[in-house]
Amino acid sequence: METKLESINAEIDPEIVKAFHLMWDIFPSPTTLLRKDRTVLACNPAAMEKGFRVGTRCFQFSGGTSVHKHCKANVALREGAPQRSIVHSAVNKTVTDSYWLPLAGEKDLFVHTVINITQYAKPELFED
């Protein structure tokens, strides 16, 4: 009997997954390869440390709906162009720099990475 993970792996060219890992496994920030429906197809070790797993949906792990109001995946896929969002969270006292990167030649796949840039943010962002 085919497992969910085997089914997901069969839907994507293994060379794409291999390329993702070659490029992103050493990257220190959580990075995932996603399908348009937000299914995680691959994740780097930093994303795995945050709880991301292949076969799950990205929104299950990353901060609830308030974080996702800044999601630009649909725009990136529709326009076929990278999207970026810098977000300050007063609740978490963090600043993140996020990217949605559509894959050339793949209409429904994109890479998403979130880089914590809090240490570079202006101190006045954190004043109460």
C-alpha positions as CSV (number, residue, x, y, z in Angstrom):
1,M,0.0,0.0,0.0
2,E,1.3,3.4,-1.0
3,T,1.9,5.9,1.9
4,K,1.1,9.6,1.7
5,L,4.8,10.4,1.6
6,E,5.4,8.1,-1.3
7,S,2.4,9.6,-3.1
8,I,3.8,13.1,-2.7
9,N,7.2,12.1,-3.8
10,A,5.7,10.5,-7.0
11,E,4.1,13.8,-7.9
12,I,7.3,15.8,-8.2
13,D,10.4,15.3,-10.3
14,P,13.1,13.9,-7.9
15,E,15.6,16.2,-9.5
16,I,13.7,19.2,-8.2
17,V,13.9,17.8,-4.6
18,K,17.6,17.0,-5.1
19,A,18.2,20.6,-6.3
20,F,16.3,22.0,-3.4
21,H,18.4,20.1,-0.9
22,L,21.7,21.0,-2.6
23,M,20.8,24.7,-2.5
24,W,18.9,25.0,0.8
25,D,20.0,22.4,3.3
26,I,23.0,24.4,4.5
27,F,20.9,27.7,4.7
28,P,20.5,28.7,8.3
29,S,16.9,29.9,8.1
30,P,13.8,27.7,7.7
31,T,13.1,27.0,4.0
32,T,10.5,24.8,2.4
33,L,9.6,23.6,-1.1
34,L,5.8,23.9,-1.5
35,R,3.1,23.1,-3.8
36,K,0.4,25.7,-4.6
37,D,-1.9,24.1,-2.1
38,R,0.8,24.7,0.6
39,T,1.8,21.1,0.9
40,V,5.4,20.8,2.0
41,L,7.4,18.8,-0.6
42,A,10.8,19.2,1.0
43,C,12.3,21.2,3.9
44,N,15.7,22.0,5.0
45,P,17.1,21.1,8.5
46,A,16.2,24.5,9.9
47,A,12.6,24.1,8.9
48,M,12.6,20.6,10.4
49,E,13.7,22.1,13.7
50,K,10.6,24.2,13.6
51,G,8.4,21.2,13.1
52,F,7.9,21.2,9.3
53,R,7.5,17.8,7.7
54,V,7.0,16.6,4.1
55,G,3.3,16.0,3.5
56,T,2.0,18.6,6.0
57,R,0.7,22.0,5.1
58,C,2.9,25.0,5.9
59,F,0.2,26.9,7.7
60,Q,0.0,24.2,10.4
61,F,3.3,25.2,11.9
62,S,4.0,28.9,11.4
63,G,2.2,31.2,13.7
64,G,-1.5,30.9,12.9
65,T,-3.5,33.1,10.6
66,S,-2.0,36.4,11.7
67,V,1.3,35.5,10.1
68,H,-0.4,34.4,6.9
69,K,-2.0,37.7,6.2
70,H,1.4,38.6,4.8
71,C,1.7,35.5,2.6
72,K,2.6,36.3,-1.0
73,A,2.7,32.8,-2.4
74,N,-0.3,33.4,-4.6
75,V,1.1,36.5,-6.1
76,A,4.5,34.9,-6.7
77,L,2.9,32.0,-8.5
78,R,0.4,34.1,-10.5
79,E,3.1,36.6,-11.6
80,G,5.9,34.0,-11.9
81,A,8.2,36.5,-10.0
82,P,9.7,36.4,-6.5
83,Q,7.9,38.2,-3.7
84,R,9.2,39.7,-0.5
85,S,7.7,40.8,2.8
86,I,9.4,42.3,5.9
87,V,7.2,42.0,8.9
88,H,7.6,43.3,12.5
89,S,5.8,41.3,15.1
90,A,5.2,43.3,18.2
91,V,3.9,40.2,20.0
92,N,7.0,38.1,19.3
93,K,9.4,41.1,19.2
94,T,10.9,39.9,15.9
95,V,11.4,41.2,12.4
96,T,11.4,38.7,9.6
97,D,12.4,39.0,6.0
98,S,10.4,36.5,3.9
99,Y,10.6,35.4,0.3
100,W,8.4,33.4,-2.0
101,L,10.3,32.1,-5.0
102,P,8.5,30.4,-7.8
103,L,10.4,27.7,-9.7
104,A,11.2,28.4,-13.3
105,G,9.2,26.1,-15.5
106,E,7.0,24.9,-12.7
107,K,3.6,26.7,-12.4
108,D,2.6,25.3,-9.0
109,L,5.8,25.0,-7.1
110,F,7.7,27.6,-5.0
111,V,10.4,27.9,-2.3
112,H,9.5,29.9,0.8
113,T,12.1,31.1,3.3
114,V,11.8,33.2,6.4
115,I,14.9,35.0,7.7
116,N,14.9,36.4,11.2
117,I,16.5,39.9,10.9
118,T,15.6,41.1,14.4
119,Q,19.2,41.8,15.3
120,Y,19.4,44.3,12.5
121,A,16.1,46.1,13.2
122,K,15.9,49.6,14.6
123,P,15.5,49.5,18.4
124,E,12.5,51.8,18.4
125,L,10.5,49.0,16.8
126,F,10.6,47.2,20.2
127,E,9.7,50.1,22.4
128,D,6.3,49.7,24.2
